Amino acid sequence: MKVLYDPKHDILNIEFLEGVAIADSVETDGVIFDYAQDKRIVSLEILDASERISKKPFEKIDFAIASSKD
């Protein structure tokens, strides 16, 4: 997995499958899903990323739940 941020265009790209050709792209609410021919998600592109992602992303996670060992 590769995560890249383009500050000039304010796009965050999360690539799941490196070297896999994109056969289709679908945009919904400023998020572009890139699909391979076999319908696997190749990457996500988040437009206007700085407006969508907190400057302190860990404050969005409830670590009590994430680390629970019941």
mmCIF file of the N, C-alpha and C atoms, coordinates in Angstrom:
data_MODEL
# 
_entry.id   MODEL 
# 
loop_
_atom_site.group_PDB 
_atom_site.id 
_atom_site.type_symbol 
_atom_site.label_atom_id 
_atom_site.label_alt_id 
_atom_site.label_comp_id 
_atom_site.label_asym_id 
_atom_site.label_entity_id 
_atom_site.label_seq_id 
_atom_site.pdbx_PDB_ins_code 
_atom_site.Cartn_x 
_atom_site.Cartn_y 
_atom_site.Cartn_z 
_atom_site.occupancy 
_atom_site.B_iso_or_equiv 
_atom_site.pdbx_formal_charge 
_atom_site.auth_seq_id 
_atom_site.auth_comp_id 
_atom_site.auth_asym_id 
_atom_site.auth_atom_id 
_atom_site.pdbx_PDB_model_num 
ATOM 1   N N  . MET A 1 1  ? 0.848   -1.169  0.000   1.00 0.00 ? 1  MET A N  1 
ATOM 2   C CA . MET A 1 1  ? 0.000   0.000   0.000   1.00 0.00 ? 1  MET A CA 1 
ATOM 3   C C  . MET A 1 1  ? 0.895   1.235   0.000   1.00 0.00 ? 1  MET A C  1 
ATOM 4   N N  . LYS A 1 2  ? 0.482   2.243   -0.765  1.00 0.00 ? 2  LYS A N  1 
ATOM 5   C CA . LYS A 1 2  ? 1.238   3.478   -0.859  1.00 0.00 ? 2  LYS A CA 1 
ATOM 6   C C  . LYS A 1 2  ? 0.268   4.644   -0.664  1.00 0.00 ? 2  LYS A C  1 
ATOM 7   N N  . VAL A 1 3  ? 0.671   5.615   0.166   1.00 0.00 ? 3  VAL A N  1 
ATOM 8   C CA . VAL A 1 3  ? -0.135  6.806   0.402   1.00 0.00 ? 3  VAL A CA 1 
ATOM 9   C C  . VAL A 1 3  ? 0.671   8.016   -0.049  1.00 0.00 ? 3  VAL A C  1 
ATOM 10  N N  . LEU A 1 4  ? 0.098   8.796   -0.954  1.00 0.00 ? 4  LEU A N  1 
ATOM 11  C CA . LEU A 1 4  ? 0.761   9.986   -1.481  1.00 0.00 ? 4  LEU A CA 1 
ATOM 12  C C  . LEU A 1 4  ? -0.170  11.182  -1.361  1.00 0.00 ? 4  LEU A C  1 
ATOM 13  N N  . TYR A 1 5  ? 0.408   12.339  -1.044  1.00 0.00 ? 5  TYR A N  1 
ATOM 14  C CA . TYR A 1 5  ? -0.377  13.572  -0.981  1.00 0.00 ? 5  TYR A CA 1 
ATOM 15  C C  . TYR A 1 5  ? 0.209   14.584  -1.951  1.00 0.00 ? 5  TYR A C  1 
ATOM 16  N N  . ASP A 1 6  ? -0.636  15.184  -2.778  1.00 0.00 ? 6  ASP A N  1 
ATOM 17  C CA . ASP A 1 6  ? -0.243  16.216  -3.734  1.00 0.00 ? 6  ASP A CA 1 
ATOM 18  C C  . ASP A 1 6  ? -0.763  17.553  -3.205  1.00 0.00 ? 6  ASP A C  1 
ATOM 19  N N  . PRO A 1 7  ? 0.103   18.350  -2.547  1.00 0.00 ? 7  PRO A N  1 
ATOM 20  C CA . PRO A 1 7  ? -0.361  19.601  -1.946  1.00 0.00 ? 7  PRO A CA 1 
ATOM 21  C C  . PRO A 1 7  ? -0.797  20.640  -2.985  1.00 0.00 ? 7  PRO A C  1 
ATOM 22  N N  . LYS A 1 8  ? -0.214  20.604  -4.175  1.00 0.00 ? 8  LYS A N  1 
ATOM 23  C CA . LYS A 1 8  ? -0.582  21.567  -5.215  1.00 0.00 ? 8  LYS A CA 1 
ATOM 24  C C  . LYS A 1 8  ? -2.047  21.412  -5.621  1.00 0.00 ? 8  LYS A C  1 
ATOM 25  N N  . HIS A 1 9  ? -2.496  20.169  -5.728  1.00 0.00 ? 9  HIS A N  1 
ATOM 26  C CA . HIS A 1 9  ? -3.875  19.890  -6.141  1.00 0.00 ? 9  HIS A CA 1 
ATOM 27  C C  . HIS A 1 9  ? -4.758  19.442  -4.969  1.00 0.00 ? 9  HIS A C  1 
ATOM 28  N N  . ASP A 1 10 ? -4.161  19.321  -3.776  1.00 0.00 ? 10 ASP A N  1 
ATOM 29  C CA . ASP A 1 10 ? -4.867  18.915  -2.548  1.00 0.00 ? 10 ASP A CA 1 
ATOM 30  C C  . ASP A 1 10 ? -5.589  17.578  -2.731  1.00 0.00 ? 10 ASP A C  1 
ATOM 31  N N  . ILE A 1 11 ? -4.827  16.593  -3.234  1.00 0.00 ? 11 ILE A N  1 
ATOM 32  C CA . ILE A 1 11 ? -5.370  15.256  -3.464  1.00 0.00 ? 11 ILE A CA 1 
ATOM 33  C C  . ILE A 1 11 ? -4.570  14.241  -2.656  1.00 0.00 ? 11 ILE A C  1 
ATOM 34  N N  . LEU A 1 12 ? -5.283  13.402  -1.933  1.00 0.00 ? 12 LEU A N  1 
ATOM 35  C CA . LEU A 1 12 ? -4.670  12.295  -1.210  1.00 0.00 ? 12 LEU A CA 1 
ATOM 36  C C  . LEU A 1 12 ? -4.967  11.032  -1.994  1.00 0.00 ? 12 LEU A C  1 
ATOM 37  N N  . ASN A 1 13 ? -3.930  10.281  -2.351  1.00 0.00 ? 13 ASN A N  1 
ATOM 38  C CA . ASN A 1 13 ? -4.078  9.059   -3.118  1.00 0.00 ? 13 ASN A CA 1 
ATOM 39  C C  . ASN A 1 13 ? -3.624  7.885   -2.270  1.00 0.00 ? 13 ASN A C  1 
ATOM 40  N N  . ILE A 1 14 ? -4.489  6.900   -2.139  1.00 0.00 ? 14 ILE A N  1 
ATOM 41  C CA . ILE A 1 14 ? -4.165  5.676   -1.411  1.00 0.00 ? 14 ILE A CA 1 
ATOM 42  C C  . ILE A 1 14 ? -4.194  4.540   -2.429  1.00 0.00 ? 14 ILE A C  1 
ATOM 43  N N  . GLU A 1 15 ? -3.011  4.008   -2.714  1.00 0.00 ? 15 GLU A N  1 
ATOM 44  C CA . GLU A 1 15 ? -2.880  2.954   -3.722  1.00 0.00 ? 15 GLU A CA 1 
ATOM 45  C C  . GLU A 1 15 ? -2.771  1.607   -3.019  1.00 0.00 ? 15 GLU A C  1 
ATOM 46  N N  . PHE A 1 16 ? -3.703  0.711   -3.335  1.00 0.00 ? 16 PHE A N  1 
ATOM 47  C CA . PHE A 1 16 ? -3.729  -0.615  -2.726  1.00 0.00 ? 16 PHE A CA 1 
ATOM 48  C C  . PHE A 1 16 ? -3.009  -1.660  -3.569  1.00 0.00 ? 16 PHE A C  1 
ATOM 49  N N  . LEU A 1 17 ? -3.135  -1.543  -4.895  1.00 0.00 ? 17 LEU A N  1 
ATOM 50  C CA . LEU A 1 17 ? -2.580  -2.541  -5.803  1.00 0.00 ? 17 LEU A CA 1 
ATOM 51  C C  . LEU A 1 17 ? -1.629  -1.865  -6.769  1.00 0.00 ? 17 LEU A C  1 
ATOM 52  N N  . GLU A 1 18 ? -0.342  -1.949  -6.504  1.00 0.00 ? 18 GLU A N  1 
ATOM 53  C CA . GLU A 1 18 ? 0.655   -1.302  -7.342  1.00 0.00 ? 18 GLU A CA 1 
ATOM 54  C C  . GLU A 1 18 ? 0.814   -2.054  -8.667  1.00 0.00 ? 18 GLU A C  1 
ATOM 55  N N  . GLY A 1 19 ? 0.867   -1.305  -9.759  1.00 0.00 ? 19 GLY A N  1 
ATOM 56  C CA . GLY A 1 19 ? 1.110   -1.890  -11.067 1.00 0.00 ? 19 GLY A CA 1 
ATOM 57  C C  . GLY A 1 19 ? -0.105  -2.523  -11.719 1.00 0.00 ? 19 GLY A C  1 
ATOM 58  N N  . VAL A 1 20 ? -1.287  -2.378  -11.118 1.00 0.00 ? 20 VAL A N  1 
ATOM 59  C CA . VAL A 1 20 ? -2.513  -2.938  -11.693 1.00 0.00 ? 20 VAL A CA 1 
ATOM 60  C C  . VAL A 1 20 ? -3.213  -1.832  -12.484 1.00 0.00 ? 20 VAL A C  1 
ATOM 61  N N  . ALA A 1 21 ? -3.570  -2.130  -13.725 1.00 0.00 ? 21 ALA A N  1 
ATOM 62  C CA . ALA A 1 21 ? -4.212  -1.143  -14.591 1.00 0.00 ? 21 ALA A CA 1 
ATOM 63  C C  . ALA A 1 21 ? -5.608  -0.786  -14.079 1.00 0.00 ? 21 ALA A C  1 
ATOM 64  N N  . ILE A 1 22 ? -5.952  0.493   -14.209 1.00 0.00 ? 22 ILE A N  1 
ATOM 65  C CA . ILE A 1 22 ? -7.276  0.968   -13.809 1.00 0.00 ? 22 ILE A CA 1 
ATOM 66  C C  . ILE A 1 22 ? -8.207  0.827   -15.011 1.00 0.00 ? 22 ILE A C  1 
ATOM 67  N N  . ALA A 1 23 ? -9.285  0.065   -14.817 1.00 0.00 ? 23 ALA A N  1 
ATOM 68  C CA . ALA A 1 23 ? -10.242 -0.176  -15.888 1.00 0.00 ? 23 ALA A CA 1 
ATOM 69  C C  . ALA A 1 23 ? -11.453 0.745   -15.782 1.00 0.00 ? 23 ALA A C  1 
ATOM 70  N N  . ASP A 1 24 ? -11.751 1.229   -14.572 1.00 0.00 ? 24 ASP A N  1 
ATOM 71  C CA . ASP A 1 24 ? -12.931 2.063   -14.363 1.00 0.00 ? 24 ASP A CA 1 
ATOM 72  C C  . ASP A 1 24 ? -12.709 2.938   -13.147 1.00 0.00 ? 24 ASP A C  1 
ATOM 73  N N  . SER A 1 25 ? -13.300 4.124   -13.155 1.00 0.00 ? 25 SER A N  1 
ATOM 74  C CA . SER A 1 25 ? -13.241 5.046   -12.024 1.00 0.00 ? 25 SER A CA 1 
ATOM 75  C C  . SER A 1 25 ? -14.632 5.581   -11.757 1.00 0.00 ? 25 SER A C  1 
ATOM 76  N N  . VAL A 1 26 ? -14.957 5.663   -10.475 1.00 0.00 ? 26 VAL A N  1 
ATOM 77  C CA . VAL A 1 26 ? -16.261 6.180   -10.070 1.00 0.00 ? 26 VAL A CA 1 
ATOM 78  C C  . VAL A 1 26 ? -16.033 7.228   -8.989  1.00 0.00 ? 26 VAL A C  1 
ATOM 79  N N  . GLU A 1 27 ? -16.630 8.418   -9.174  1.00 0.00 ? 27 GLU A N  1 
ATOM 80  C CA . GLU A 1 27 ? -16.514 9.459   -8.156  1.00 0.00 ? 27 GLU A CA 1 
ATOM 81  C C  . GLU A 1 27 ? -17.823 9.577   -7.394  1.00 0.00 ? 27 GLU A C  1 
ATOM 82  N N  . THR A 1 28 ? -17.700 9.656   -6.084  1.00 0.00 ? 28 THR A N  1 
ATOM 83  C CA . THR A 1 28 ? -18.854 9.901   -5.241  1.00 0.00 ? 28 THR A CA 1 
ATOM 84  C C  . THR A 1 28 ? -18.426 10.806  -4.101  1.00 0.00 ? 28 THR A C  1 
ATOM 85  N N  . ASP A 1 29 ? -19.061 11.932  -3.981  1.00 0.00 ? 29 ASP A N  1 
ATOM 86  C CA . ASP A 1 29 ? -18.805 12.900  -2.913  1.00 0.00 ? 29 ASP A CA 1 
ATOM 87  C C  . ASP A 1 29 ? -17.331 13.272  -2.778  1.00 0.00 ? 29 ASP A C  1 
ATOM 88  N N  . GLY A 1 30 ? -16.647 13.461  -3.888  1.00 0.00 ? 30 GLY A N  1 
ATOM 89  C CA . GLY A 1 30 ? -15.252 13.896  -3.851  1.00 0.00 ? 30 GLY A CA 1 
ATOM 90  C C  . GLY A 1 30 ? -14.241 12.807  -3.575  1.00 0.00 ? 30 GLY A C  1 
ATOM 91  N N  . VAL A 1 31 ? -14.681 11.556  -3.631  1.00 0.00 ? 31 VAL A N  1 
ATOM 92  C CA . VAL A 1 31 ? -13.773 10.415  -3.493  1.00 0.00 ? 31 VAL A CA 1 
ATOM 93  C C  . VAL A 1 31 ? -13.873 9.601   -4.776  1.00 0.00 ? 31 VAL A C  1 
ATOM 94  N N  . ILE A 1 32 ? -12.721 9.369   -5.400  1.00 0.00 ? 32 ILE A N  1 
ATOM 95  C CA . ILE A 1 32 ? -12.692 8.607   -6.650  1.00 0.00 ? 32 ILE A CA 1 
ATOM 96  C C  . ILE A 1 32 ? -12.190 7.197   -6.354  1.00 0.00 ? 32 ILE A C  1 
ATOM 97  N N  . PHE A 1 33 ? -12.994 6.215   -6.716  1.00 0.00 ? 33 PHE A N  1 
ATOM 98  C CA . PHE A 1 33 ? -12.645 4.805   -6.565  1.00 0.00 ? 33 PHE A CA 1 
ATOM 99  C C  . PHE A 1 33 ? -12.148 4.318   -7.914  1.00 0.00 ? 33 PHE A C  1 
ATOM 100 N N  . ASP A 1 34 ? -10.921 3.826   -7.969  1.00 0.00 ? 34 ASP A N  1 
ATOM 101 C CA . ASP A 1 34 ? -10.345 3.280   -9.195  1.00 0.00 ? 34 ASP A CA 1 
ATOM 102 C C  . ASP A 1 34 ? -10.381 1.758   -9.109  1.00 0.00 ? 34 ASP A C  1 
ATOM 103 N N  . TYR A 1 35 ? -10.976 1.133   -10.119 1.00 0.00 ? 35 TYR A N  1 
ATOM 104 C CA . TYR A 1 35 ? -11.176 -0.316  -10.117 1.00 0.00 ? 35 TYR A CA 1 
ATOM 105 C C  . TYR A 1 35 ? -10.349 -0.995  -11.199 1.00 0.00 ? 35 TYR A C  1 
ATOM 106 N N  . ALA A 1 36 ? -9.886  -2.190  -10.914 1.00 0.00 ? 36 ALA A N  1 
ATOM 107 C CA . ALA A 1 36 ? -9.231  -3.053  -11.899 1.00 0.00 ? 36 ALA A CA 1 
ATOM 108 C C  . ALA A 1 36 ? -10.312 -3.741  -12.730 1.00 0.00 ? 36 ALA A C  1 
ATOM 109 N N  . GLN A 1 37 ? -9.897  -4.419  -13.789 1.00 0.00 ? 37 GLN A N  1 
ATOM 110 C CA . GLN A 1 37 ? -10.832 -5.136  -14.656 1.00 0.00 ? 37 GLN A CA 1 
ATOM 111 C C  . GLN A 1 37 ? -11.651 -6.167  -13.867 1.00 0.00 ? 37 GLN A C  1 
ATOM 112 N N  . ASP A 1 38 ? -11.032 -6.787  -12.855 1.00 0.00 ? 38 ASP A N  1 
ATOM 113 C CA . ASP A 1 38 ? -11.725 -7.801  -12.056 1.00 0.00 ? 38 ASP A CA 1 
ATOM 114 C C  . ASP A 1 38 ? -12.492 -7.212  -10.870 1.00 0.00 ? 38 ASP A C  1 
ATOM 115 N N  . LYS A 1 39 ? -12.687 -5.881  -10.870 1.00 0.00 ? 39 LYS A N  1 
ATOM 116 C CA . LYS A 1 39 ? -13.489 -5.138  -9.889  1.00 0.00 ? 39 LYS A CA 1 
ATOM 117 C C  . LYS A 1 39 ? -12.817 -4.941  -8.533  1.00 0.00 ? 39 LYS A C  1 
ATOM 118 N N  . ARG A 1 40 ? -11.538 -5.300  -8.397  1.00 0.00 ? 40 ARG A N  1 
ATOM 119 C CA . ARG A 1 40 ? -10.823 -4.990  -7.158  1.00 0.00 ? 40 ARG A CA 1 
ATOM 120 C C  . ARG A 1 40 ? -10.551 -3.494  -7.124  1.00 0.00 ? 40 ARG A C  1 
ATOM 121 N N  . ILE A 1 41 ? -10.532 -2.911  -5.917  1.00 0.00 ? 41 ILE A N  1 
ATOM 122 C CA . ILE A 1 41 ? -10.202 -1.493  -5.790  1.00 0.00 ? 41 ILE A CA 1 
ATOM 123 C C  . ILE A 1 41 ? -8.696  -1.348  -5.891  1.00 0.00 ? 41 ILE A C  1 
ATOM 124 N N  . VAL A 1 42 ? -8.250  -0.581  -6.882  1.00 0.00 ? 42 VAL A N  1 
ATOM 125 C CA . VAL A 1 42 ? -6.826  -0.333  -7.096  1.00 0.00 ? 42 VAL A CA 1 
ATOM 126 C C  . VAL A 1 42 ? -6.362  0.814   -6.215  1.00 0.00 ? 42 VAL A C  1 
ATOM 127 N N  . SER A 1 43 ? -7.151  1.899   -6.200  1.00 0.00 ? 43 SER A N  1 
ATOM 128 C CA . SER A 1 43 ? -6.774  3.054   -5.391  1.00 0.00 ? 43 SER A CA 1 
ATOM 129 C C  . SER A 1 43 ? -7.981  3.925   -5.085  1.00 0.00 ? 43 SER A C  1 
ATOM 130 N N  . LEU A 1 44 ? -7.801  4.798   -4.102  1.00 0.00 ? 44 LEU A N  1 
ATOM 131 C CA . LEU A 1 44 ? -8.774  5.825   -3.757  1.00 0.00 ? 44 LEU A CA 1 
ATOM 132 C C  . LEU A 1 44 ? -8.093  7.164   -3.910  1.00 0.00 ? 44 LEU A C  1 
ATOM 133 N N  . GLU A 1 45 ? -8.786  8.121   -4.480  1.00 0.00 ? 45 GLU A N  1 
ATOM 134 C CA . GLU A 1 45 ? -8.288  9.489   -4.572  1.00 0.00 ? 45 GLU A CA 1 
ATOM 135 C C  . GLU A 1 45 ? -9.270  10.368  -3.816  1.00 0.00 ? 45 GLU A C  1 
ATOM 136 N N  . ILE A 1 46 ? -8.777  11.101  -2.842  1.00 0.00 ? 46 ILE A N  1 
ATOM 137 C CA . ILE A 1 46 ? -9.622  11.974  -2.036  1.00 0.00 ? 46 ILE A CA 1 
ATOM 138 C C  . ILE A 1 46 ? -9.348  13.405  -2.463  1.00 0.00 ? 46 ILE A C  1 
ATOM 139 N N  . LEU A 1 47 ? -10.350 14.025  -3.083  1.00 0.00 ? 47 LEU A N  1 
ATOM 140 C CA . LEU A 1 47 ? -10.232 15.393  -3.553  1.00 0.00 ? 47 LEU A CA 1 
ATOM 141 C C  . LEU A 1 47 ? -10.443 16.359  -2.392  1.00 0.00 ? 47 LEU A C  1 
ATOM 142 N N  . ASP A 1 48 ? -9.818  17.530  -2.456  1.00 0.00 ? 48 ASP A N  1 
ATOM 143 C CA . ASP A 1 48 ? -9.914  18.526  -1.372  1.00 0.00 ? 48 ASP A CA 1 
ATOM 144 C C  . ASP A 1 48 ? -9.589  17.878  -0.033  1.00 0.00 ? 48 ASP A C  1 
ATOM 145 N N  . ALA A 1 49 ? -8.520  17.121  -0.019  1.00 0.00 ? 49 ALA A N  1 
ATOM 146 C CA . ALA A 1 49 ? -8.156  16.312  1.138   1.00 0.00 ? 49 ALA A CA 1 
ATOM 147 C C  . ALA A 1 49 ? -7.985  17.128  2.417   1.00 0.00 ? 49 ALA A C  1 
ATOM 148 N N  . SER A 1 50 ? -7.394  18.308  2.319   1.00 0.00 ? 50 SER A N  1 
ATOM 149 C CA . SER A 1 50 ? -7.146  19.096  3.531   1.00 0.00 ? 50 SER A CA 1 
ATOM 150 C C  . SER A 1 50 ? -8.442  19.541  4.194   1.00 0.00 ? 50 SER A C  1 
ATOM 151 N N  . GLU A 1 51 ? -9.526  19.608  3.446   1.00 0.00 ? 51 GLU A N  1 
ATOM 152 C CA . GLU A 1 51 ? -10.823 19.972  4.007   1.00 0.00 ? 51 GLU A CA 1 
ATOM 153 C C  . GLU A 1 51 ? -11.536 18.768  4.618   1.00 0.00 ? 51 GLU A C  1 
ATOM 154 N N  . ARG A 1 52 ? -11.119 17.575  4.277   1.00 0.00 ? 52 ARG A N  1 
ATOM 155 C CA . ARG A 1 52 ? -11.808 16.355  4.711   1.00 0.00 ? 52 ARG A CA 1 
ATOM 156 C C  . ARG A 1 52 ? -11.109 15.623  5.846   1.00 0.00 ? 52 ARG A C  1 
ATOM 157 N N  . ILE A 1 53 ? -9.802  15.880  6.007   1.00 0.00 ? 53 ILE A N  1 
ATOM 158 C CA . ILE A 1 53 ? -9.017  15.124  6.971   1.00 0.00 ? 53 ILE A CA 1 
ATOM 159 C C  . ILE A 1 53 ? -8.542  16.054  8.074   1.00 0.00 ? 53 ILE A C  1 
ATOM 160 N N  . SER A 1 54 ? -8.731  15.615  9.290   1.00 0.00 ? 54 SER A N  1 
ATOM 161 C CA . SER A 1 54 ? -8.339  16.399  10.454  1.00 0.00 ? 54 SER A CA 1 
ATOM 162 C C  . SER A 1 54 ? -6.828  16.548  10.523  1.00 0.00 ? 54 SER A C  1 
ATOM 163 N N  . LYS A 1 55 ? -6.365  17.670  11.040  1.00 0.00 ? 55 LYS A N  1 
ATOM 164 C CA . LYS A 1 55 ? -4.933  17.850  11.250  1.00 0.00 ? 55 LYS A CA 1 
ATOM 165 C C  . LYS A 1 55 ? -4.434  16.942  12.376  1.00 0.00 ? 55 LYS A C  1 
ATOM 166 N N  . LYS A 1 56 ? -5.357  16.436  13.171  1.00 0.00 ? 56 LYS A N  1 
ATOM 167 C CA . LYS A 1 56 ? -5.031  15.501  14.249  1.00 0.00 ? 56 LYS A CA 1 
ATOM 168 C C  . LYS A 1 56 ? -5.882  14.244  14.054  1.00 0.00 ? 56 LYS A C  1 
ATOM 169 N N  . PRO A 1 57 ? -5.509  13.388  13.093  1.00 0.00 ? 57 PRO A N  1 
ATOM 170 C CA . PRO A 1 57 ? -6.373  12.248  12.749  1.00 0.00 ? 57 PRO A CA 1 
ATOM 171 C C  . PRO A 1 57 ? -6.591  11.257  13.886  1.00 0.00 ? 57 PRO A C  1 
ATOM 172 N N  . PHE A 1 58 ? -5.667  11.170  14.839  1.00 0.00 ? 58 PHE A N  1 
ATOM 173 C CA . PHE A 1 58 ? -5.821  10.190  15.915  1.00 0.00 ? 58 PHE A CA 1 
ATOM 174 C C  . PHE A 1 58 ? -6.901  10.587  16.910  1.00 0.00 ? 58 PHE A C  1 
ATOM 175 N N  . GLU A 1 59 ? -7.343  11.839  16.909  1.00 0.00 ? 59 GLU A N  1 
ATOM 176 C CA . GLU A 1 59 ? -8.415  12.219  17.815  1.00 0.00 ? 59 GLU A CA 1 
ATOM 177 C C  . GLU A 1 59 ? -9.753  11.642  17.334  1.00 0.00 ? 59 GLU A C  1 
ATOM 178 N N  . LYS A 1 60 ? -9.803  11.098  16.130  1.00 0.00 ? 60 LYS A N  1 
ATOM 179 C CA . LYS A 1 60 ? -11.012 10.472  15.595  1.00 0.00 ? 60 LYS A CA 1 
ATOM 180 C C  . LYS A 1 60 ? -11.134 8.998   15.997  1.00 0.00 ? 60 LYS A C  1 
ATOM 181 N N  . ILE A 1 61 ? -10.075 8.435   16.584  1.00 0.00 ? 61 ILE A N  1 
ATOM 182 C CA . ILE A 1 61 ? -10.063 7.004   16.909  1.00 0.00 ? 61 ILE A CA 1 
ATOM 183 C C  . ILE A 1 61 ? -10.321 6.815   18.394  1.00 0.00 ? 61 ILE A C  1 
ATOM 184 N N  . ASP A 1 62 ? -11.214 5.904   18.716  1.00 0.00 ? 62 ASP A N  1 
ATOM 185 C CA . ASP A 1 62 ? -11.470 5.538   20.109  1.00 0.00 ? 62 ASP A CA 1 
ATOM 186 C C  . ASP A 1 62 ? -10.568 4.343   20.418  1.00 0.00 ? 62 ASP A C  1 
ATOM 187 N N  . PHE A 1 63 ? -9.401  4.625   21.007  1.00 0.00 ? 63 PHE A N  1 
ATOM 188 C CA . PHE A 1 63 ? -8.425  3.577   21.267  1.00 0.00 ? 63 PHE A CA 1 
ATOM 189 C C  . PHE A 1 63 ? -8.914  2.545   22.282  1.00 0.00 ? 63 PHE A C  1 
ATOM 190 N N  . ALA A 1 64 ? -9.851  2.915   23.121  1.00 0.00 ? 64 ALA A N  1 
ATOM 191 C CA . ALA A 1 64 ? -10.404 1.954   24.089  1.00 0.00 ? 64 ALA A CA 1 
ATOM 192 C C  . ALA A 1 64 ? -11.073 0.796   23.355  1.00 0.00 ? 64 ALA A C  1 
ATOM 193 N N  . ILE A 1 65 ? -11.780 1.109   22.297  1.00 0.00 ? 65 ILE A N  1 
ATOM 194 C CA . ILE A 1 65 ? -12.455 0.074   21.513  1.00 0.00 ? 65 ILE A CA 1 
ATOM 195 C C  . ILE A 1 65 ? -11.436 -0.671  20.642  1.00 0.00 ? 65 ILE A C  1 
ATOM 196 N N  . ALA A 1 66 ? -10.516 0.050   20.043  1.00 0.00 ? 66 ALA A N  1 
ATOM 197 C CA . ALA A 1 66 ? -9.531  -0.561  19.147  1.00 0.00 ? 66 ALA A CA 1 
ATOM 198 C C  . ALA A 1 66 ? -8.628  -1.545  19.863  1.00 0.00 ? 66 ALA A C  1 
ATOM 199 N N  . SER A 1 67 ? -8.387  -1.322  21.165  1.00 0.00 ? 67 SER A N  1 
ATOM 200 C CA . SER A 1 67 ? -7.460  -2.185  21.891  1.00 0.00 ? 67 SER A CA 1 
ATOM 201 C C  . SER A 1 67 ? -8.168  -3.157  22.842  1.00 0.00 ? 67 SER A C  1 
ATOM 202 N N  . SER A 1 68 ? -9.473  -3.237  22.770  1.00 0.00 ? 68 SER A N  1 
ATOM 203 C CA . SER A 1 68 ? -10.215 -4.111  23.654  1.00 0.00 ? 68 SER A CA 1 
ATOM 204 C C  . SER A 1 68 ? -9.892  -5.573  23.384  1.00 0.00 ? 68 SER A C  1 
ATOM 205 N N  . LYS A 1 69 ? -9.646  -6.346  24.448  1.00 0.00 ? 69 LYS A N  1 
ATOM 206 C CA . LYS A 1 69 ? -9.328  -7.776  24.304  1.00 0.00 ? 69 LYS A CA 1 
ATOM 207 C C  . LYS A 1 69 ? -10.308 -8.594  25.160  1.00 0.00 ? 69 LYS A C  1 
ATOM 208 N N  . ASP A 1 70 ? -11.535 -8.642  24.738  1.00 0.00 ? 70 ASP A N  1 
ATOM 209 C CA . ASP A 1 70 ? -12.553 -9.396  25.491  1.00 0.00 ? 70 ASP A CA 1 
ATOM 210 C C  . ASP A 1 70 ? -12.464 -10.868 25.237  1.00 0.00 ? 70 ASP A C  1 
# 
